[in-house]
């Protein structure tokens, strides 16, 4: 199944399967693919299924649509294409290993039986891997005319660009085969990759494990020049394959059927193998696979056209260079997967460790309160019992908050949009926090822009986010002389990167400020400036809730002077909802 995978932006890591005939992409809640990127339009692009795949069409977005860094209006997506809308970059890809219905690549390859003969007698040219990899730096080593040299270099350049743009291996290998067939007049071809054993999941990243044979390979890309032959098997000579693997050289075999030295190899005649190019896919440390091409055009037909053969030395050199690019692609993909798996395991480990730490602290509080409560009941000490019960209740609230934060962070939530007065939200939070401020000697100051209109937002999310930010500000100024927390509302000035009208709530404190090294990670889960006092989830959850509404949270801070947290929301409806619903028909928050 085709899908879009977000590799950069606010929704990084999310995957969107493409199942419907038409899918809208944007911030609108009616979009099949809804993004939280504030620079993405409500209705940005449309994906439509076609016989050749999905087409992407810009539907009047504010910031445009880019495919592989090129501005587009309507274009067919190819596997591996990078799609950028706003600050979000997605990769269009097929499911790993996806094939057409009923297609099995293994059934398209036939490893024909090895015969005992001296294969070297049939080889007319060999090229080392190092020679093939130097084609770009030494194009003068190519033997053909300048026009053919230019064509070869152009194709090789495209291959390098393809390898650098995607880590999706299957479509990448298919693309390389397409480029090869553009220049080399092969009738059939395939890329075989070495099968990694279960204990060698990271195969291809370490030293060469030793001798290998043709039986250790599986097809990962197969191509025919004539579509009518697509249902036929590609006959791969085990003899030639084993020789290439052992010698680690690319070889060119001409007119194998007429060579008397091939008479013992009846399989070559039976499968109409006339010319063969076979080259190893040599990575940094190992042979990762092979590229195999052959022709079946009869000699008489070639002679009638004034040809003696379809393959030449330049084709062999190009095949070596292309195989080198394919090997790099395989290695890059495996390195990336190994890195992702390591990061994933590390993230899981960090999450478990952080949760364990917070749960342990809460349990200690619960046990302490329970002990006090139990002793108070035994001694009929009402004061001790009450103190113990207060501690139990406090830690129960911590457990509840931790669980709710985890649920909020881990699940997508549909915001309940209605018209919200941001000034009223601020006043409500001030009312709730004022007793705590007075208790701690903190001055609460407001600077409200009364001209702000009602803002389409989720009132519960806004209230919760603001409470969290203000609570953090209280902790930041705790113990400071003239401790002050200021809440201000305003319109964000247009200009620079700000192209749409936004309203904002700013929470300013005169505390210690945040260490610059921590500032870049402050919105990540389980990152806290409070040590053991916080869970490290509050800011991560708050940013997630703001982005679900089409907004965001940002922070600037200076050590010794304090911090400014800014909650931003579009002045218009960021999600769109039902286009038939006007602003006047939206419910108003009950604050």
PyMOL commands that set and color helices and strands:
alter all, ss='L'
color gray80, all
select helices_A, chain A and resi 105-108+119-122+129-133+139-141+146-165+169-183+198-200+214-216+227-229+238-247+260-262+266-270+299-304+313-379+382-410+422-440+459-477+516-519+531-533+538-548+583-585
alter helices_A, ss='H'
color red, helices_A
select strands_A, chain A and resi 3-8+15-17+22-26+33-34+45-50+53-58+65-67+70-71+74-76+82-85+88-93+109-112+123-128+188-194+217-224+234-237+249-253+275-282+287-295+418-420+443-447+455-457+484-492+502-509+552-558+562-570
alter strands_A, ss='S'
color yellow, strands_A
deselect
rebuild
show_as cartoon
